[in-house]
Amino acid sequence: DTVIVKSPRKSPVFLRTIVLLFGIVCGIYICTVCLRQINTVSKIKTQNLQVIESPSPDSNILAQLEARIPTLHYPKPQTFSRGECIQNPVRFFAILSMQRSGSGWFETLLNSHTNISSNGEIFCAMDRRKNISTIMQTLDRVYKLDWFSSASKNECSAAVGFKWMLNQGLIEYHKEIVEYFNYRGVSVVFLFRRNLLRRMVSLLANSYDRYAKLLNGTHKSHVHSQEEAAALSSYKPIINSTSLISDLREVEMDAVKALEYFNSTRHMVVYYEDLITNNTKLNDVQEFLGLPRKELTSRQVKIHKGPLSDFVKNWDDVIKTLNGTQYERFLQADY
C-alpha cells in the first residue's frame, strides 16, 4: 500500500506571532519617518522666525542704503521734449515750511545749482489747492516737468520741486499728500526757524509793508541791497504781549504736527539758523537730494540783521512776558 505522508500543520500561534512582529516593525519604521519630517518642519519654521525677527546685517545695510538713495525718475513731459537729456534721471523734492522762515532765500540757493529747479510757492494760488483733486493735478504737472517758472531747467534737471507752506492745504490733506509723496518717491526738506520770535517780527514787518509799500511805493518780501533792507527794517512792529506765548506755542505745534504727519516720507529737517552759521548744511541738503556738491549762492540780503531789540517797539514788554518761560531763549542773539 502507498504510504501518504502529510506535512505537519503549522501552529496558529506561531503565525500570529510572525504577523504581530511584522506589524510592530512597520509601525516603528513609519513613526521614525514621521518624526523626522516633523523635526524638519519645526526647524524650518524656527529658522524662518529667526530671519523675520533678526534680519541679517546685509539686509540692514541694504535697507539703509535704499532709504538714503532718492528715487530716480525719467519723466516724459507733454509740453516739450527733453531731447538729449531724456536719459538723465530726475529726483523729486518738496520744501515744507512756514512763511518768513527763510524759504525764499533757501530756494534761491538751491536754484543756483545748475541741476536744480525749485519752482517757488506754487500753492499760494487758491485755485490750485481748493480740493485734493486740484492739488494732485498741480503736483503731477510739476513732477512731469510740465510746470514752467523762472527757475525751470526742465530739459536737463536732476532735481525738480517747489516750496509748500504748511497753511496751504498741506495739513488739511496730509494723508493723501503723504501717500502721493511715498508713491512718487518725493523727498521732503523741512525748513523751520528755531527762533520763532524773529519769525514773528519778520511776519509783522512784511504784513505792514504789504500796505505801506516802503520801497518807492512797491512791496517786496525779499531784497537785494543793504539800502532796501535798511528801509524795510526801519519799521518797528508792536508785538501783542498778551497773546505772545500762546502764539509762539501755536506755531511750535504746527511744526510738530507736520513732522508727525510726514514722518513716513523720506525727509530731512533743516533750520534757518544752521544754514546761516554752518556752511556744511547746504552740502548735506545736496547729498540728501543725490546731487553733486556745488557752491551755492544767493543775491538776497537779510532784512533784520542784528539784535531783536533794534526791531521791536515794545521790547520791554516782550522781555517781561518771556522771562522765566521756555521761550526766554528767543530774547538772545542767535547769529
VOGU-3710 file (C-alpha; in Angstrom, 3 decimals, decimal comma):
1> dtvivksprk> 0,000/0,000/0,000  1,085/3,518/-0,717  2,019/5,381/2,358  0,764/9,010/2,267  2,840/11,327/4,404  1,082/14,606/5,334  3,090/17,699/6,273  2,561/18,710/9,813  0,141/21,628/10,306  1,728/24,893/11,477
11> spvflrtivl> 0,618/26,187/14,755  -1,764/29,214/14,503  0,030/30,757/17,478  3,282/30,838/15,521  1,681/32,567/12,515  0,047/35,160/14,689  3,375/35,888/16,334  5,030/36,480/12,952  2,228/38,835/11,826  2,454/40,749/15,106
21> lfgivcgiyi> 6,225/41,149/14,821  5,870/42,343/11,213  3,255/44,921/12,253  5,485/46,189/15,083  8,447/46,618/12,735  6,331/48,501/10,172  4,896/50,751/12,871  8,325/51,617/14,235  9,531/52,462/10,701  6,526/54,656/9,940
31> ctvclrqint> 6,825/56,515/13,266  10,533/57,131/12,671  9,858/58,673/9,234  7,047/60,877/10,592  9,182/62,143/13,465  11,952/63,093/11,063  9,515/65,067/8,901  8,060/66,864/11,933  11,527/67,801/13,190  12,483/69,100/9,736
41> vskiktqnlq> 9,345/71,276/9,502  9,920/72,596/13,030  13,476/73,540/12,173  12,355/75,369/9,022  9,697/77,310/10,948  12,182/78,224/13,656  14,698/79,414/11,073  12,022/81,495/9,330  11,024/83,151/12,599  14,641/83,902/13,362
51> viespspdsn> 15,076/85,517/9,943  11,976/87,666/10,445  12,852/88,768/13,961  16,596/89,212/13,473  17,467/90,294/9,918  20,986/89,674/8,754  23,429/92,614/8,774  23,459/92,604/4,964  19,711/93,267/4,748  20,009/96,081/7,302
61> ilaqlearip> 22,714/97,772/5,259  20,637/97,374/2,104  17,587/98,944/3,744  19,680/101,877/4,981  21,135/102,444/1,534  17,700/102,333/-0,096  16,441/104,930/2,393  19,362/107,231/1,571  19,192/106,994/-2,215  16,469/109,178/-3,786
71> tlhypkpqtf> 14,111/107,540/-6,258  15,114/108,075/-9,873  12,537/109,142/-12,461  12,559/109,552/-16,220  9,666/111,983/-16,890  8,065/112,300/-20,307  6,525/115,794/-20,360  3,637/116,536/-22,696  4,530/120,171/-23,406  8,094/119,717/-24,685
81> srgeciqnpv> 10,767/117,148/-25,457  13,724/116,640/-23,137  15,857/115,966/-26,190  19,310/114,626/-25,466  18,551/114,730/-21,718  15,741/112,178/-21,950  18,001/109,545/-20,349  19,023/111,843/-17,475  17,333/110,744/-14,227  15,377/113,261/-12,144
91> rffailsmqr> 14,760/113,357/-8,382  11,598/114,866/-6,906  11,554/117,031/-3,779  9,347/119,456/-1,861  10,352/122,133/0,678  7,802/122,205/3,515  7,987/125,391/5,553  6,160/128,397/7,033  6,064/131,992/5,845  9,076/134,122/6,861
101> sgsgwfetll> 11,233/131,111/7,713  13,901/131,752/5,087  12,337/129,538/2,418  12,689/132,192/-0,320  16,394/132,638/0,401  16,890/128,873/0,699  15,219/128,336/-2,651  17,462/130,865/-4,412  20,448/128,961/-3,021  19,140/125,702/-4,458
111> nshtnissng> 18,368/127,282/-7,817  21,955/128,483/-8,117  22,787/124,801/-8,624  22,863/124,020/-12,344  20,857/120,822/-11,849  18,063/122,004/-9,517  14,707/123,501/-10,479  12,736/124,730/-7,468  9,585/126,360/-8,807  8,531/128,656/-5,983
121> eifcamdrrk> 5,415/128,805/-3,820  3,051/127,258/-6,333  0,188/126,655/-3,884  -0,141/130,300/-2,896  -2,934/130,432/-5,514  -6,229/129,227/-4,043  -7,459/127,579/-7,240  -4,555/125,110/-7,127  -5,445/123,904/-3,616  -9,228/124,248/-3,400
131> nistimqtld> -9,536/120,445/-3,096  -7,361/117,344/-3,212  -8,055/116,821/-6,927  -6,612/120,198/-7,940  -3,655/119,601/-5,613  -2,881/116,261/-7,281  -3,209/117,786/-10,742  -0,764/120,546/-9,813  1,711/118,067/-8,326  1,557/115,953/-11,484
141> rvykldwfss> 2,332/118,985/-13,646  5,379/119,827/-11,545  6,810/116,319/-11,414  6,085/115,574/-15,075  8,157/118,710/-15,844  5,150/120,435/-17,400  5,370/123,314/-14,906  7,282/126,378/-16,071  8,746/129,149/-13,934  11,773/131,425/-13,986
151> asknecsaav> 13,685/128,683/-12,157  12,833/125,876/-14,601  15,742/123,983/-16,113  13,480/121,157/-17,148  15,363/119,607/-20,058  18,412/118,612/-18,017  17,190/118,998/-14,454  18,474/116,454/-11,965  16,132/117,536/-9,147  12,705/119,175/-9,500
161> gfkwmlnqgl> 10,490/120,554/-6,742  8,915/123,589/-5,112  8,203/125,098/-1,696  4,937/124,473/0,120  3,711/126,386/3,178  2,005/124,400/5,943  -1,129/126,582/5,782  -1,675/125,987/2,053  -3,700/122,764/2,230  -0,712/120,706/3,307
171> ieyhkeivey> -2,034/119,820/6,764  -5,661/119,605/5,703  -4,968/116,930/3,078  -1,868/115,417/4,672  -2,973/111,766/4,350  -3,454/111,935/0,595  -0,300/114,016/0,111  1,832/111,588/2,149  0,540/108,701/0,026  1,361/110,655/-3,134
181> fnyrgvsvvf> 4,857/111,544/-1,925  5,646/107,950/-0,984  4,209/106,578/-4,228  6,112/109,083/-6,381  9,298/108,951/-4,330  9,256/112,633/-3,344  11,958/113,647/-0,846  10,824/116,197/1,749  13,009/119,003/3,126  11,519/120,608/6,251
191> lfrrnllrrm> 12,764/124,167/6,709  11,987/125,800/10,079  13,254/128,624/12,261  14,389/127,899/15,788  13,829/131,478/16,922  10,083/131,868/16,437  10,191/135,393/17,863  12,394/136,538/14,971  9,968/134,900/12,574  7,114/136,821/14,202
201> vsllansydr> 8,941/140,133/13,809  9,622/139,380/10,136  5,994/138,377/9,612  4,614/141,568/11,186  7,025/143,788/9,272  6,214/142,078/5,964  2,467/142,404/6,593  2,885/146,118/7,288  4,900/146,693/4,115  2,249/144,914/2,066
211> yakllngthk> 0,105/148,032/2,569  2,705/150,733/3,359  4,997/149,843/0,405  8,075/151,450/1,910  10,276/150,884/-1,154  9,149/153,648/-3,526  5,548/152,513/-3,472  6,285/148,829/-4,124  6,038/145,849/-1,796  8,981/143,462/-1,607
221> shvhsqeeaa> 9,201/140,357/0,541  12,877/139,882/-0,337  15,552/142,479/-1,131  18,922/142,513/-2,859  20,687/145,508/-1,340  21,592/146,836/2,101  19,730/150,084/1,351  16,472/148,201/0,698  16,996/146,098/3,808  17,533/149,227/5,930
231> alssykpiin> 14,353/150,804/4,555  12,206/147,774/5,416  13,762/147,222/8,833  13,081/150,841/9,811  9,533/149,837/10,728  9,327/148,505/14,298  6,217/146,422/14,931  4,404/146,254/18,281  4,086/142,660/19,477  0,940/141,651/21,346
241> stslisdlre> 2,487/140,583/24,651  -0,851/139,256/25,959  -1,118/136,508/23,339  2,623/136,191/22,665  3,203/132,887/24,461  0,098/131,237/23,026  1,020/132,486/19,545  4,534/131,035/19,830  3,156/127,754/21,133  0,705/127,505/18,245
251> vemdavkale> 3,450/127,935/15,654  5,617/125,433/17,501  2,811/122,859/17,485  2,209/123,396/13,758  5,792/122,303/13,089  5,471/119,297/15,408  2,215/118,285/13,717  3,782/118,499/10,250  6,739/116,356/11,309  4,370/113,790/12,768
261> yfnstrhmvv> 2,145/113,654/9,675  5,037/113,354/7,208  7,231/111,087/9,324  6,778/108,146/6,933  8,228/110,087/3,975  11,895/110,281/3,120  12,760/113,586/4,773  15,342/115,767/6,464  14,955/118,756/8,805  16,903/121,960/8,179
271> yyedlitnnt> 16,913/125,060/10,387  17,356/128,557/9,016  19,844/129,455/11,736  22,048/126,475/10,854  22,135/127,462/7,188  23,445/130,887/8,211  26,070/129,737/10,708  27,126/126,371/9,252  28,355/126,221/5,661  28,279/122,411/5,566
281> klndvqeflg> 24,494/122,280/5,931  24,000/123,094/2,260  26,276/120,180/1,408  24,033/117,928/3,499  20,999/119,096/1,516  22,705/118,418/-1,820  23,741/114,969/-0,633  20,182/114,284/0,542  18,889/115,155/-2,938  21,510/112,897/-4,516
291> lprkeltsrq> 23,256/115,724/-6,380  26,904/116,631/-6,926  28,092/119,281/-4,469  28,427/122,793/-5,791  28,984/126,202/-4,252  25,510/127,674/-3,757  24,960/131,438/-3,722  22,130/133,933/-3,374  21,763/137,642/-4,125  19,200/138,119/-1,366
301> vkihkgplsd> 20,131/140,319/1,604  18,908/139,701/5,134  16,455/142,403/6,296  16,529/142,171/10,108  20,198/141,747/10,868  21,288/142,361/14,447  19,707/142,136/17,922  15,935/141,852/18,009  15,703/144,752/20,435  16,508/147,055/17,484
311> fvknwddvik> 13,389/145,948/15,597  10,612/145,721/18,216  8,900/148,871/19,516  7,668/147,402/22,825  10,779/145,324/23,560  10,487/145,787/27,344  7,011/144,217/27,332  8,324/141,272/25,318  11,160/140,730/27,816  8,766/140,739/30,778
321> tlngtqyerf> 6,447/138,278/29,033  9,092/135,745/28,015  11,426/135,894/31,030  11,228/132,667/33,004  9,380/130,786/30,238  10,542/128,118/27,798  10,740/130,870/25,155  13,177/133,059/27,072  15,984/131,824/24,809  14,400/133,713/21,888
331> lqady> 15,457/137,003/23,508  19,140/136,191/22,983  21,039/136,827/19,769  21,423/133,582/17,807  23,562/134,830/14,876
//
